[in-house]
Structure formats: C-alpha cells, structure tokens
Amino acid sequence: MNDTKIFCANNQTKNFNDSSCSTQSPYSHIDITTFMHIFPTIYGVLCSVGVIANGLVIYAVVACKKKMVSDIYVLNLAIADMLFLLVMPFNIHQLVRDRQWVFGNFMCKAVVVADVSNQFTTVGIVTVLCIDRYIAIVHPTSERRTIQWTIIINLLVWVGSILLTVPVMLYTKVEKRQCMLYLDGPEDMYWYTLYQSILGFIIPLIIISTFYSLTLYHVFSSIRRVKRKQSVWAKRATKMVLMVITLFLVCWSPYHVIQVINLSNNTPTIPFVYAYNISICLSYSHSCINPLMLLIFAQNYRERLCKRNVQHIDIGKMRIASVTFLVT
C-alpha cells in the first residue's frame, strides 16, 4: 500500500506518508502540491505501457502450445502486474482529486489490497523463480520440475500473498472522504512497517541473492570444464542475473529504506517528501519494467509474438532460453 493515507486513532496523520503517525510537518503546501501534480501523468504512462506490455507477454505465453516451466512463472508475474495496473487508475483519480475518495468503502479495500498483494505476489514469484533457476541449472535431472508442480507452487504464492494482506483488509476504510489504513497509533504503524518490509523485501532479497550467487558460482565453475563456445550461455545467464538483481534493488530498495527511516522522522523536510514520493513511483514502475525486460531480452517471446515457429528449437538453445528467463 504505497500511496494511500494512513490514519492513527490519536488523529495524527501525514498526507504524504503511509508509514508514520506523527504530527504534520512544516513544509510548503504550494511546493508539495505542485510536485504531486506531476505524478498522475507519470502513473498514467506507466499504467498504459504496463498494460500493453503485460498483455503481450500473457498472449505470448498463452498462445504457445508447448509451455516450459519458466513460462508458468512469467505468466503469473504478468497476471499479477496486470491486476495491479488495472486498479492504478483509482489511485490516479485519488491524486487528481487531492486524495478525495469517491468510490466507496468496498472499492477502497479492493484497491489497497490489490496494491499490497501485488508486492507480495511479485516478490514471492521472483523468489521461487530464483530457486527454480538454481535447480534447473545445478540439478537439471530433478524430476520435480514439472508444469503441474510449478502451477501448484504459483497457486501457493497467490494464496500466501492474499493471507499476508489480511491486516490491510481489516484496517483499510474510507475515513473523512479519504481511503486510508486506520491504525490505533504509532506503535501499530511501527510493527506494520516492519511487517511489510521484512516479509515483502528483506527475506526475499536474502533468498534471491543466495540462490543467484550459487547459480552464478556453478555457471563460472562449469566454464572451466567446457569448451569456449558454451561461454556464451554463461555470459547470457550472468547478464540477466545482474539485471534482475539491479531491477529489484532499484525499484524496491528506496521505498523500504525510506519507510524504515520515517519511523523515527517526526519532522520530515521537503527533500524527504520528494524522495518518498519518488520511491513510490519507482516501486510502481516495477510492474511496467517487468514485461518490457522480457520482451526486449527474451528472444523466445519475441519470436512467439512475431508468429515464428519455435517448436523445433534444439536442446542447446532451449537451455539458453531457460537461463535467460530470470525476469522480475
């Protein structure tokens, strides 16, 4: 829940922040208002591009008769991002109307839950995808890597992300014509922020980094035992791994870092407010960049969209494609 106002029972609120329950900060209302008017346009562009890109990815996967394990992960990532982008216009409308919510209590809960669950679902799928890539490269003979098992794993991720949004379902409501997460006080806000950051960022990041590192170690160790021709496979894997980690860090690190910092920030400055809103924009852009990365760097999906026949790809190329599907 990135851009929805949070309200504390002691009537202390912040209009720009969703992770603190302290008093209003002495920033310039005109400067902040002018700054905030930029974001509806940015969000509109992200939403439009993201819907088209995710739609193309979904089409490319669904239209393929013979699907690989990686296709299931990619499909679920695209669906999660698409669902989030479809409710983004409600957030845009709220910003345009100076945070006044006009869609009722049910839609308030639905939009905020979609926002938060997208974070947990996306990070969860990326995390299990990292584990799958490790198994595929380090233990290629594993019998557990089947389409059926992959579907079950993704369903469990969806169920888990919904369960993690239960606190949001319970406490989100329309209060004073604003859609907000209504909490009892600063202590509850403190624990909610840690809850969101630890489960939605820190733990997944540790798992992702660990399994990517083990995968890279295996790839570089294998280079010494194979011919130079196969170094192309290693280079592609390395490039995609670095891109995935970089994208994840760039899009989500600023938001979670600022969330934690703000717990002890009772008098936020104008630069802090700017940084916070920019971090929200970066986290939203993740749903747009995900499919763009896939369409640009995964040759297999480009060929599908161009209606080329890729059913006769040799085993070597399929292995390369499997590695390059390390996408968030």
VEXLUM-481354 format. One record per atom (N, C-alpha, C, O): x, y, z; residue in one letter. Coordinates in steps of 0.02 Angstrom, whole numbers, plus 50000, padded with zeros to 5 digits. Layout:
VEXLUM-481354
XYZa/...
//
This chain:
VEXLUM-481354
500434994150000m/500005000050000m/500455006150000m/500685008350053m/500575008949941n/501095013849934n/500855021049941n/501195025149972n/500285022549913d/500105029549909d/499445031149944d/499155036349931d/499215026749986t/498595027950022t/498745030650092t/499195028250126t/498375035650111k/498505038850176k/498355034150233k/497885030150229k/498745034650287i/498635030650347i/498395035350402i/498655040850410i/497905033050440f/497605037150493f/497705033550560f/497575027550565f/497935037250610c/498035034450676c/497455036550721c/497155041850712c/497305032350769a/496735033650813a/496825040050855a/496345042850879a/497445042250862n/497565048350900n/497505054650857n/497695060150878n/497225053650795n/497085059250749n/497715062650724n/497675068250700n/498275059450728q/498885062250700q/499015058850633q/499055052650630q/499065062750580t/499125059850513t/499665063150473t/499925068450491t/499835059850418k/500275062850368k/499965061850300k/499775056150283k/499895066950260n/499595066350195n/500055063150143n/499815060250094n/500695063650154f/501155061150103f/501415054350120f/501745051250077f/501295051850178n/501655045850200n/501175040650225n/500645042250252n/501355034150215d/500945028850241d/501315024750293d/501125019050306d/501815027550325s/502185023550373s/502335027350437s/502815025550472s/501945032350454s/502075035950517s/501425038950542s/500965040050503s/501385040150606c/500795043050636c/500985048950679c/500755049550735c/501405053250653s/501635058950691s/501285065250667s/500835064850625s/501475070950694t/501135077150678t/501335079650610t/501825077250580t/500955084450583q/501085087150517q/501765090650515q/501975093750564q/502095090150459s/502755093150451s/502695100150421s/502225101450383s/503165104550436p/503125111450414p/503415112450344p/503885116250336p/503135109050293y/503375110050226y/502915114750188y/502355116050210y/503145117350132s/502755121950092s/502195118250056s/502335113850015s/501565119950070h/500995116650039h/500995117749963h/500835113149925h/501175123749941i/501165125249870i/501695121049833i/501555118249780i/502285120649861d/502815116749829d/502625109449823d/502725106349771d/502365106549877i/502185099549877i/501605098249829i/501605093249793i/501105102749828t/500535102049784t/500755102049711t/500535097949671t/501185106849694t/501445107149625t/501835100849608t/501765098149553t/502235098549654f/502625092349643f/502175086349633f/502295082249589f/501645085849672m/501195080049669m/500785079949605m/500555074649584m/500695085649573h/500305085849511h/500665082349453h/500355080849402h/501305081049461i/501685077649409i/501515070149407i/501525067049354i/501365067349465f/501315060149470f/500715057049435f/500785051449409f/500125060149433p/499585057049394p/499775055649322p/499585050549293p/500155060249291t/500375059249222t/500865053549218t/500815049249173t/501355053349264i/501845047949263i/501505041249274i/501655036449238i/501055040849322y/500695034649335y/500275032549275y/500205026649261y/499985037549241g/499585035949182g/500005032849127g/499785028149094g/500615035349117v/501065032549067v/501275025449087v/501265020949046v/501465024549150l/501655017949174l/501085012949167l/501195007249146l/500485015149183c/499905010849178c/499775008749106c/499665002849092c/499795013549059s/499645012148989s/500165007448959s/499995002448927s/500805009148968v/501345005048941v/501344998148974v/501434993048940v/501234997949039g/501244991549075g/500694986949054g/500804980949046g/500084989549044v/499524985449022v/499664982348953v/499534976448942v/499924986448908i/500074983848841i/500624978548843i/500564973248813i/501164980048879a/501734975448882a/501534968848916a/501704963548892a/501184969348973n/500964963249007n/500464959348965n/500464953148965n/500044962948928g/499574959548883g/499934955648829g/499724950048812g/500464958448801l/500854954948750l/501194948748779l/501224943548747l/501454949348840v/501784943648872v/501284938048885v/501414932248872v/500694939948912i/500174934948925i/499974931448861i/499884925348859i/499894935348808y/499714932448743y/500254927648718y/500094922248693y/500884929748725a/501434925548701a/501464918848737a/501624913748707a/501314918948802v/501334912748841v/500724908348826v/500794902348814v/500134911348828v/499514907548818v/499484904548748v/499244898948738v/499734908348698a/499694906048628a/500174900348613a/500094896948563a/500664899348657c/501144893948646c/500844887248669c/500644886648727c/500814882448626k/500514875948642k/500964871948689k/500724868648735k/501614872148677k/502074868348719k/502434873048766k/502904876548746k/502214873148828k/502484877848877k/503044874748918k/503034868748932k/503514878848937m/504044876748982m/503884879049053m/503424883049064m/504264876449101v/504154878349171v/504214885849181v/503814888949216v/504714888749149s/504834895949157s/504234900049131s/504114905549155s/503874897349082d/503294900949055d/502754901949109d/502414907049110d/502674897049154i/502164897549206i/502334903249254i/501894907049274i/502974903749272y/503174909249316y/503074916049281y/502814920749311y/503274916349218v/503204922649180v/502464924549174v/502284930349181v/502034919549161l/501324920949154l/501024923649219l/500644928449218l/501214920649276n/500954923049340n/501214929949358n/500844933949387n/501834931349341l/502104938049352l/501704943249312l/501534948549337l/501574941549250a/501204946249206a/500494947249230a/500234952749228a/500174941849254i/499484942449280i/499464946849343i/499034951049350i/499954945649388a/499984949649449a/500074957049433a/499744961349462a/500534958549387d/500654965449368d/500044968449333d/499884974249343d/499714964449292m/499134966849255m/498564968649303m/498244973849295m/498434964349353l/497914965749401l/498044972249439l/497594976149451l/498674973249457f/498854979349493f/498754985549448f/498494990649470f/498974984949385l/498924990649339l/498194992449323l/498044998249310l/497754987449325l/497054988649310l/496704992749365l/496204996049352l/496974992549427v/496684996649480v/497065003149491v/496865007349531v/497625003949455m/498005010149462m/497605016349444m/497715021549475m/497155016249395p/496755022249381p/496385024949442p/496265031049446p/496195020649489f/495865023049550f/496345027249592f/496155032349620f/496975025049595n/497485028949631n/497615035549596n/497705040749628n/497625035349530i/497735041549491i/497155046449503i/497275052349514i/496555043849502h/495965048149514h/496005051249583h/495835057149592h/496215047449632q/496275049949700q/496785055649705q/496675060549740q/497345054949670l/497845060149669l/497585066549636l/497695072049660l/497235065649580v/496975071449543v/496475075349586v/496445081449582v/496095071749627r/495595074949670r/495855076549740r/495475076849788r/496515077449745d/496825079149810d/496645074049863d/496475075849920d/496695067649844r/496595061949889r/495875060949912r/495755057149960r/495405064049881q/494705062949898q/494465056649864q/494505055949803q/494195051849904w/493985045349877w/493225045449866w/492845047349910w/493005043449806v/492295043949788v/492005037149768v/491435036749745v/492385031749777f/492165025249751f/491895020549804f/491755014749789f/491815022949865g/491515018849917g/492015014549955g/492595013949936g/491775011650010n/492205007950055n/492455001350025n/493024999450034n/492004997849988f/492204991449958f/492774992249909f/493264988549911f/492714997149864m/493244998249814m/493885000749847m/494424999449823m/493815004349903c/494405006549940c/494805000549963c/495415000149952c/494464995749994k/494794989750017k/495084985849958k/495654983449961k/494694985149905a/494914981249847a/495544984149815a/496004980349798a/495574990649807v/496144993849775v/496774993249818v/497304991749793v/496704994549883v/497274994149928v/497524986949933v/498134985749934v/497074982149938v/497274975149940v/497624973049876v/498124969449879v/497384975349818a/497704973849755a/498404976749753a/498874973649727a/498484982749781d/499134986049784d/499624982049826d/500174980549803d/499424980349887v/499874976749933v/500004969649910v/500564967349913v/499484966149887s/499564959249866s/500014958649805s/500364953649796s/500014963849762n/500464963849704n/501184963649727n/501594960149697n/501344967449779q/502024967449805q/502224960549829q/502754957949811q/501794957449871f/501954950849898f/501954945449843f/502384941049844f/501484945849797t/501444940849744t/502044941149698t/502354936149683t/502214947249676t/502774948149630t/503424945749662t/503804942049631t/503554948049722v/504174946149756v/504184938649771v/504704935449766v/503594935949788g/503564928749801g/503714924549739g/504074919649743g/503424926549682i/503544922849621i/504274923449599i/504574918549578i/504554929449605v/505264930349588v/505704925949632v/506194923149608v/505524925449696t/505924921449742t/505914914049724t/506434910949720t/505314911249712v/505284904149693v/505574903049624v/505804897549609v/505554908149581l/505864907549515l/506614906949522l/506934903249485l/506894910649569c/507624910149581c/507804903049602c/508304900249579c/507394900249647i/507524893449669i/507454888549611i/507854883849605i/506954889649569d/506854885349511d/507444885749463d/507664880649436d/507704891849451r/508274892649406r/508894888949434r/509274885949397r/508964889349500y/509524885749531y/509464878249520y/509954874949502y/508874875649531i/508764868449521i/508864866549448i/509164861349433i/508614870749402a/508664869149331a/509384868949306a/509554865049262a/509804873349334i/510504873749311i/510964869249350i/511404865949321i/510874868949416v/511334864949457v/511104857649462v/511524853149465v/510444856549461h/510184849649465h/509694848549408h/509094847749420h/509934848449346p/509494848149287p/509094841649281p/508614841349243p/509284836449318t/508934830049313t/508364829349364t/508064824049369t/508224834549401s/507704834249451s/507024832649419s/506834835649369s/506664827949450e/506014825949424e/505444830249450e/504864829449429e/505594834849495r/505074839149525r/504914845249482r/504414848549493r/505334846649433r/505224852549390r/504744850749334r/504954849649277r/504104850549351t/503584849049302t/503094854849299t/503064858949344t/502694855049247i/502184860249240i/501684859849297i/501484864949324i/501494853749315q/500994852849368q/501254855649435q/500894859249470q/501874853749453w/502164856249516w/502234863849514w/502124867149565w/502424866549458t/502514873749452t/501864877449461t/501844882749493t/501324874749433i/500664877849442i/500464877849516i/500214882849541i/500584872249550i/500424871749621i/500834876849661i/500564880149706i/501474877449646i/501904882249682i/501654889349673i/501634893249720i/501464891049612n/501224897849599n/500554899149634n/500434904649658n/500124894049636l/499494894849672l/499614896049747l/499274900049778l/500104892549774l/500274893549845l/500534900549857l/500394903549909l/500924903249809v/501164910149816v/500574915049816v/500564919749856v/500094913949772w/499504918349770w/499114917949836w/498914923149863w/499014911949861v/498644911149924v/499034914449981v/498734917850023v/499694913449982g/500104916550034g/500074924150032g/500024927350084g/500094927049972s/500074934349967s/499404937049990s/499374942450020s/498864933349976i/498204935649999i/498164935350075i/497894939950106i/498434930150105l/498434929550178l/498834935150210l/498654937650263l/499384937150177l/499804942450204l/499464949250202l/499664953950237l/498944949850161t/498584956250157t/497984956650204t/497614961450203t/497884951450247v/497324951550293v/497314957750337v/496784960750346v/497894959850366p/497884966050406p/497624972050366p/497284976350393p/497804972350303v/497574977850261v/496814977550250v/496474982550252v/496564971450239m/495844970550231m/495464972950292m/494924975950286m/495734971550351l/495384973050413l/495384980450429l/494884983050456l/495924983950414y/496004990750439y/495934996150385y/495935002150402y/495854994250323t/495764999350270t/495035001250265t/494594996950263t/494905007750263k/494215010150255k/494225017450234k/494745020750234k/493635019950215v/493565027050197v/493415031050260v/492915029950293v/493855035550275e/493785039850335e/493895047150314e/494415048850286e/493405051350328k/493445058450310k/493555059150235k/493955063350212k/493195055050196r/493205055250123r/493885053350094r/494045055050037r/494285049850134q/494935047550109q/495015040150121q/494825037550174q/495285036650072c/495415029550078c/496075028650116c/496595030850093c/496035025450175m/496625025250219m/496645018850259m/496155015350267m/497245017450284l/497345011850330l/497295014650401l/497735018350423l/496765012950435y/496615015950501y/496925011650555y/496705006050567y/497445014350588l/497805010650641l/497705014150708l/497495019950712l/497865010550762d/497735013050829d/498255017950855d/498125021650902d/498845018250824g/499355022850848g/500035021450819g/500115016850779g/500545025350839p/501215024650813p/501515017650822p/501885015250780p/501345014350877e/501625007650889e/501375002650837e/501764998650812e/500735003050821d/500464998550769d/500775000050701d/500894995550661d/500885006550688m/501195008350625m/501905005850620m/502145003850567m/502245005950676y/502935003450680y/502964996050661y/503374994050620y/502524992150691w/502524984950678w/502284983350608w/502514978650577w/501804987350582y/501564986150514y/502114987450463y/502194983750414y/502494992750474t/503044994450428t/503564988850427t/503804986850374t/503754986350486l/504234980850490l/503944974550457l/504304970950423l/503314973350469y/502964967550439y/503014967750363y/503174962850331y/502864973550335q/502864974350263q/503574973950234q/503674970650183q/504054977050266s/504734977250240s/505094970550248s/505454968350202s/505004967250305i/505354960950316i/505084955450271i/505474951950239i/504424954750268l/504124949350228l/504104950950153l/504134946450112l/504054957450137g/504004959350067g/504644961350034g/504664962749974g/505194961750073f/505824963950043f/506444960450070f/506814957450033f/506544960950136i/507174958650165i/507264951150157i/507774948850131i/506784947150180i/506844939850174i/506884937550101i/507324933550085i/506434940050057p/506504938049986p/507174940049957p/507464936249917p/507434945949975l/508074948149948l/508644943549969l/509084942049929l/508624941250032i/509134936650056i/509114930050016i/509624927449996i/508504927450006i/508424921249968i/508644922049896i/508994917849868i/508424927549865i/508604928849795i/509354929449787i/509644926349742i/509674933349829s/510394934249824s/510774927749835s/511264926349800s/510544923749882t/510874917349897t/510844912649837t/511354909949816t/510254911649810f/510184906849755f/510484909449690f/510734905449650f/510454916049677y/510784918749618y/511534917849624y/511874916349575y/511804918949684s/512524918149694s/512734910949683s/513244909649651s/512354906249710l/512504899149700l/512454897149626l/512854893249601l/511964899949592t/511884898549520t/512474901249481t/512754897749438t/512674907349496l/513254910349461l/513894906449475l/514294905349430l/513974904449537y/514564900549555y/514594894149513y/515134892249488y/514034890749506h/514014884649467h/514164886049393h/514524882249360h/513884891549367v/513984893349297v/514724894549283v/515004891849234v/515054898649325f/515754900149313f/516204894149325f/516734893349294f/516004889849371s/516394883649382s/516344879049322s/516814875549305s/515774879149289s/515674874849231s/516074877249170s/516254873149127s/516204883749167i/516574886449110i/517264883249103i/517504882049048i/517564881749159r/518234878849159r/518244871749131r/518764869249111r/517664868449131r/517634861449111r/517324860449042r/517264854749019r/517114865849010v/516794865148944v/517164869348893v/517634873048910v/516954868748831k/517274872448777k/517074879748781k/516584881648813k/517464883848747r/517344891048748r/516674892948716r/516374898048733r/516444888648670k/515804890248637k/515244890748688k/514774894748678k/515274886948741q/514734887048790q/514794892948839q/514364893848882q/515324896948832s/515394902848874s/514854907948858s/514694912248900s/514574907648798v/514024912148779v/513434911048825v/513114915848847v/513284904748840w/512744903148886w/512864906348954w/512414909148984w/513484905748979a/513654908549044a/513594916149044a/513354919049093a/513814919348990k/513784926648987k/513064929048988k/512894933949021k/512634925548951r/511924927448949r/511614926649018r/511224930849041r/511774921149051a/511504919949117a/511734925349166a/511344927949206a/512384926949163t/512664932049207t/512334938749196t/512164942249244t/512254940749134k/511954947149117k/511244947649144k/511054952749173k/510844942349133m/510154942549155m/510104942549231m/509674945949260m/510544938749264v/510534938549338v/510674945549366v/510334947749411v/511184948849339l/511354955549363l/510784960449350l/510654964949391l/510444959749294m/509894964149278m/509304963149326m/508994967949348m/509174956849342v/508624955249387v/508744958249456v/508314961549485v/509344957149483i/509514959749549i/509514967349549i/509254970449596i/509784970349497t/509804977649492t/509104980549489t/508954985449523t/508684977549448l/507994979949441l/507624979449507l/507284984149528l/507694973849541f/507364972849605f/507594978049656f/507184980949692f/508244979249660l/508524983949708l/508324991149692l/508124994949736l/508384993049629v/508234999949609v/507505001649621v/507345007149644v/507054996949607c/506344998449612c/506074998149683c/505635001949701c/506344993649724w/506044992549790w/506464994949849w/506184996549901w/507114995149842s/507534997149899s/507375004149925s/507285005049985s/507325009249881p/507185016049907p/506535016349947p/506525019650000p/506015013149924y/505375013349959y/505435010450029y/505205013550078y/505725004450035h/505755001250101h/506255004750147h/506135005050207h/506795007250120v/507275010950162v/506945017250191v/507025018650250v/506595020950149i/506265027050172i/505705025350221i/505585029150269i/505365019750210q/504845017650257q/505135016750327q/504845019150376q/505695013350331v/506005012050396v/506275018550427v/506195019750487v/506595022650386i/506875029050411i/506315033450439i/506405036850489i/505745033350406n/505205037750425n/504895036050493n/504535040050522n/505035030150518l/504775028150583l/505015032850638l/504675033950688l/505615035550629s/505895040050680s/505955047250655s/506285051350685s/505615048650599n/505665055250569n/505025059150584n/504535058550547n/505025063050637n/504425066850658n/504345073550622n/503795076250621n/504885076150594t/504855082550558t/505155081750489t/505715084150478t/504815078550442p/505085077350375p/505195083850337p/504785088450340p/505755084250303t/505915090050262t/505615089250192t/505375083950174t/505655094650154i/505395094450086i/505775089250044i/505455085350008i/506445089150047p/506805083850009p/506585076750028p/506555072349986p/506435075750093f/506215069150114f/505535067450083f/505425061850061f/505085072250080v/504425071150050v/504515069649976v/504185065149949v/504955073449942y/505085072049871y/505355064949862y/505135061249818y/505845063149904a/506155056549898a/505645051049910a/505645045849876a/505205052149958y/504695046949973y/504235045849913y/504115040049895y/503985051149883n/503535050449826n/503885047549765n/503575043949726n/504515049249756i/504895046349700i/504995038849711i/504975034949664i/505095036849774s/505175029749789s/504535025949774s/504555020249752s/503955029049786i/503315025949769i/503275024949693i/503065019749669i/503475030049657c/503465029749584c/503905024049558c/503715020449512c/504495023349588l/504945017949568l/504635011049582l/504685006449541l/504315010349640s/504015003949656s/503445002349608s/503354996549588s/503055007349588y/502525006349538y/502815004449470y/502525000449434y/503385007449453s/503675006149386s/503894998949378s/503994996649321s/503984995349433h/504194988349430h/503704984149388h/503904979749351h/503054985649395s/502544981849357s/502564983449283s/502314979549242s/502864989049265c/502924990849194c/503574988249165c/503594986049107c/504114988549203i/504774986449178i/504824978849171i/505174976449126i/504474975149214n/504494967849211n/504374965149140n/504804961749112n/503794966649111p/503654963849044p/504094966848990p/504254963448942p/504294973148998l/504724976148948l/505404972648945l/505664971448890l/505664970849002m/506294967049004m/506214960448967m/506654958348930m/505654957148979l/505534950648948l/505484951248872l/505774947348835l/505114956248849l/505014957148777l/505654959248742l/505764957648684l/506094962848778i/506704965348747i/507264960148748i/507624959348699i/507334956548804f/507914952248813f/507774944748804f/508244940848797f/507144942648804a/506994935548795a/506804934348722a/506244935848702a/507264931648685q/507164930748613q/506564926148599q/506204927148550q/506454921148641n/505924916348630n/505244919648627n/504824917748585n/505124924548671y/504474927848672y/504394932548613y/503844933248586y/504924935648591r/504894939848532r/504704935748471r/504314937848429r/504994929748466e/504844925348410e/504114923148411e/503794922548358e/503844921948471r/503144919948475r/502694925548452r/502204924348416r/502854931748473l/502444937348453l/502474938648378l/502004941148348l/503034936848348c/503114937548276c/502834931548239c/502904931048178c/502524926948276k/502204921048247k/502704916648210k/502534913548159k/503314916248236r/503794911648207r/503714904748239r/503464904148295r/503914899748203n/503864892948229n/504484891448271n/505034890848245n/504374890848337v/504934889548382v/504874882748415v/505214881448465v/504464878548388q/504374871948419q/504954867248406q/505004862048439q/505384868948357h/505934864548340h/506604867248363h/507124865648334h/506594871248415i/507224873748443i/507614867848471i/507344863548505i/508264867748457d/508664862148482d/508764862748557d/508654868048586d/508984857448589i/509044857048661i/509524862448688i/509404865248741i/510054863748651g/510534868748674g/510224875648679g/510334879248728g/509834877548629k/509514884148631k/508984884448685k/508894889748716k/508644879048696m/508134879048749m/508454880148817m/508164883348861m/509054877448826r/509404878448890r/509584885648900r/509534888448954r/509814888848845i/509984895948849i/509364900048865i/509394904548907i/508794898448831a/508184902148843a/507944901348915a/507704906048946a/508024895248942s/507834893949011s/508204898349059s/507924900849108s/508864899249047v/509264903449091v/509064910749085v/509044914449135v/508914912949024t/508774920049013t/508084922049037t/507904927949031t/507694917349064f/507044919149089f/507064921149162f/506564920649196f/507644923449186l/507694926049254l/507424933249254l/507814938049253l/506764933949256v/506454940349248v/506024942049308v/505704937549336v/506004948449329t/505564950449383t/505014954949358t/504594957149397t/
//
